Amino acid sequence: MTLTPRAIIGWILASVWLLALDAWAVAQPALLSFGRLGLFVHDNTHHALAMAWAAADALGPDGAFDHAAWAAAREAFAGHVVED
């Protein structure tokens, strides 16, 4: 498969836009973005479920959200690999 310069530029621009949007979402204290669409990834269903479980685990019994635990979980999500 050969990528054209136009396709490469489009991919780069989309990546920059998604990174900016993700940075904005992370900065919103009352917003939690996760899952296939929320993190802009093409993960398998079990990866999306793992994200949901990590989000639930970061929620304390008093309703407080552990942002550090969620940040660590997001770093772990970077290692997800799509499986066919």
FIDO-926280 format. One record per residue (C-alpha): residue number from 1; x, y, z; residue in one letter. Coordinates in steps of 0.5 Angstrom, whole numbers, plus 2048, in hexadecimal, padded with zeros to 3 digits. Example, Ala and Ser with C-alpha at 12.3 -4.5 7.8 and 13.67 -1.06 7.14 Angstrom:
# FIDO-926280
<site><resi>1</resi><px>819</px><py>7F7</py><pz>810</pz><resn>a</resn></site>
<site><resi>2</resi><px>81B</px><py>7FE</py><pz>80E</pz><resn>s</resn></site>
//
This chain:
# FIDO-926280
<site><resi>1</resi><px>800</px><py>800</py><pz>800</pz><resn>m</resn></site>
<site><resi>2</resi><px>803</px><py>807</py><pz>7FE</pz><resn>t</resn></site>
<site><resi>3</resi><px>801</px><py>80D</py><pz>802</pz><resn>l</resn></site>
<site><resi>4</resi><px>800</px><py>813</py><pz>7FE</pz><resn>t</resn></site>
<site><resi>5</resi><px>803</px><py>81A</py><pz>800</pz><resn>p</resn></site>
<site><resi>6</resi><px>7FC</px><py>81C</py><pz>801</pz><resn>r</resn></site>
<site><resi>7</resi><px>7FA</px><py>816</py><pz>805</pz><resn>a</resn></site>
<site><resi>8</resi><px>800</px><py>817</py><pz>80A</pz><resn>i</resn></site>
<site><resi>9</resi><px>7FE</px><py>81F</py><pz>80B</pz><resn>i</resn></site>
<site><resi>10</resi><px>7F7</px><py>81D</py><pz>80C</pz><resn>g</resn></site>
<site><resi>11</resi><px>7F9</px><py>818</py><pz>811</pz><resn>w</resn></site>
<site><resi>12</resi><px>7FE</px><py>81C</py><pz>815</pz><resn>i</resn></site>
<site><resi>13</resi><px>7F9</px><py>822</py><pz>815</pz><resn>l</resn></site>
<site><resi>14</resi><px>7F4</px><py>81D</py><pz>818</pz><resn>a</resn></site>
<site><resi>15</resi><px>7F9</px><py>81B</py><pz>81D</pz><resn>s</resn></site>
<site><resi>16</resi><px>7FA</px><py>822</py><pz>81F</pz><resn>v</resn></site>
<site><resi>17</resi><px>7F3</px><py>823</py><pz>820</pz><resn>w</resn></site>
<site><resi>18</resi><px>7F1</px><py>81D</py><pz>824</pz><resn>l</resn></site>
<site><resi>19</resi><px>7F7</px><py>81E</py><pz>829</pz><resn>l</resn></site>
<site><resi>20</resi><px>7F5</px><py>825</py><pz>82A</pz><resn>a</resn></site>
<site><resi>21</resi><px>7EE</px><py>823</py><pz>82B</pz><resn>l</resn></site>
<site><resi>22</resi><px>7F0</px><py>81E</py><pz>830</pz><resn>d</resn></site>
<site><resi>23</resi><px>7F4</px><py>823</py><pz>834</pz><resn>a</resn></site>
<site><resi>24</resi><px>7EE</px><py>827</py><pz>834</pz><resn>w</resn></site>
<site><resi>25</resi><px>7EA</px><py>821</py><pz>837</pz><resn>a</resn></site>
<site><resi>26</resi><px>7EF</px><py>81F</py><pz>83C</pz><resn>v</resn></site>
<site><resi>27</resi><px>7EF</px><py>826</py><pz>83F</pz><resn>a</resn></site>
<site><resi>28</resi><px>7E8</px><py>826</py><pz>840</pz><resn>q</resn></site>
<site><resi>29</resi><px>7E7</px><py>824</py><pz>847</pz><resn>p</resn></site>
<site><resi>30</resi><px>7E0</px><py>822</py><pz>847</pz><resn>a</resn></site>
<site><resi>31</resi><px>7E1</px><py>81E</py><pz>840</pz><resn>l</resn></site>
<site><resi>32</resi><px>7E3</px><py>817</py><pz>83F</pz><resn>l</resn></site>
<site><resi>33</resi><px>7E5</px><py>815</py><pz>838</pz><resn>s</resn></site>
<site><resi>34</resi><px>7E6</px><py>80E</py><pz>837</pz><resn>f</resn></site>
<site><resi>35</resi><px>7E4</px><py>808</py><pz>832</pz><resn>g</resn></site>
<site><resi>36</resi><px>7E5</px><py>807</py><pz>82B</pz><resn>r</resn></site>
<site><resi>37</resi><px>7E3</px><py>80E</py><pz>829</pz><resn>l</resn></site>
<site><resi>38</resi><px>7E5</px><py>811</py><pz>82F</pz><resn>g</resn></site>
<site><resi>39</resi><px>7EC</px><py>810</py><pz>82E</pz><resn>l</resn></site>
<site><resi>40</resi><px>7EC</px><py>810</py><pz>827</pz><resn>f</resn></site>
<site><resi>41</resi><px>7EF</px><py>809</py><pz>826</pz><resn>v</resn></site>
<site><resi>42</resi><px>7EC</px><py>803</py><pz>822</pz><resn>h</resn></site>
<site><resi>43</resi><px>7ED</px><py>7FE</py><pz>828</pz><resn>d</resn></site>
<site><resi>44</resi><px>7E9</px><py>7F7</py><pz>829</pz><resn>n</resn></site>
<site><resi>45</resi><px>7E3</px><py>7F7</py><pz>82D</pz><resn>t</resn></site>
<site><resi>46</resi><px>7E7</px><py>7F4</py><pz>833</pz><resn>h</resn></site>
<site><resi>47</resi><px>7EB</px><py>7FA</py><pz>833</pz><resn>h</resn></site>
<site><resi>48</resi><px>7E5</px><py>7FE</py><pz>833</pz><resn>a</resn></site>
<site><resi>49</resi><px>7E3</px><py>7FA</py><pz>839</pz><resn>l</resn></site>
<site><resi>50</resi><px>7EA</px><py>7FB</py><pz>83D</pz><resn>a</resn></site>
<site><resi>51</resi><px>7E9</px><py>802</py><pz>83C</pz><resn>m</resn></site>
<site><resi>52</resi><px>7E2</px><py>802</py><pz>83F</pz><resn>a</resn></site>
<site><resi>53</resi><px>7E5</px><py>7FE</py><pz>845</pz><resn>w</resn></site>
<site><resi>54</resi><px>7EB</px><py>802</py><pz>846</pz><resn>a</resn></site>
<site><resi>55</resi><px>7E6</px><py>808</py><pz>846</pz><resn>a</resn></site>
<site><resi>56</resi><px>7E1</px><py>805</py><pz>84B</pz><resn>a</resn></site>
<site><resi>57</resi><px>7E7</px><py>803</py><pz>850</pz><resn>d</resn></site>
<site><resi>58</resi><px>7EA</px><py>80A</py><pz>850</pz><resn>a</resn></site>
<site><resi>59</resi><px>7E3</px><py>80C</py><pz>853</pz><resn>l</resn></site>
<site><resi>60</resi><px>7E3</px><py>80C</py><pz>85A</pz><resn>g</resn></site>
<site><resi>61</resi><px>7DD</px><py>80A</py><pz>85F</pz><resn>p</resn></site>
<site><resi>62</resi><px>7DC</px><py>811</py><pz>861</pz><resn>d</resn></site>
<site><resi>63</resi><px>7DC</px><py>813</py><pz>859</pz><resn>g</resn></site>
<site><resi>64</resi><px>7E3</px><py>816</py><pz>859</pz><resn>a</resn></site>
<site><resi>65</resi><px>7E7</px><py>815</py><pz>853</pz><resn>f</resn></site>
<site><resi>66</resi><px>7EE</px><py>813</py><pz>853</pz><resn>d</resn></site>
<site><resi>67</resi><px>7F1</px><py>817</py><pz>84D</pz><resn>h</resn></site>
<site><resi>68</resi><px>7F8</px><py>814</py><pz>84E</pz><resn>a</resn></site>
<site><resi>69</resi><px>7F5</px><py>80D</py><pz>84E</pz><resn>a</resn></site>
<site><resi>70</resi><px>7F1</px><py>80E</py><pz>847</pz><resn>w</resn></site>
<site><resi>71</resi><px>7F8</px><py>812</py><pz>845</pz><resn>a</resn></site>
<site><resi>72</resi><px>7FC</px><py>80B</py><pz>846</pz><resn>a</resn></site>
<site><resi>73</resi><px>7F6</px><py>807</py><pz>843</pz><resn>a</resn></site>
<site><resi>74</resi><px>7F6</px><py>80C</py><pz>83D</pz><resn>r</resn></site>
<site><resi>75</resi><px>7FE</px><py>80A</py><pz>83C</pz><resn>e</resn></site>
<site><resi>76</resi><px>7FD</px><py>803</py><pz>83C</pz><resn>a</resn></site>
<site><resi>77</resi><px>7F7</px><py>804</py><pz>837</pz><resn>f</resn></site>
<site><resi>78</resi><px>7FD</px><py>806</py><pz>832</pz><resn>a</resn></site>
<site><resi>79</resi><px>7FF</px><py>7FF</py><pz>832</pz><resn>g</resn></site>
<site><resi>80</resi><px>7F9</px><py>7FC</py><pz>82F</pz><resn>h</resn></site>
<site><resi>81</resi><px>7FA</px><py>7F9</py><pz>829</pz><resn>v</resn></site>
<site><resi>82</resi><px>7F4</px><py>7F7</py><pz>824</pz><resn>v</resn></site>
<site><resi>83</resi><px>7F3</px><py>7F0</py><pz>823</pz><resn>e</resn></site>
<site><resi>84</resi><px>7EF</px><py>7ED</py><pz>81D</pz><resn>d</resn></site>
//
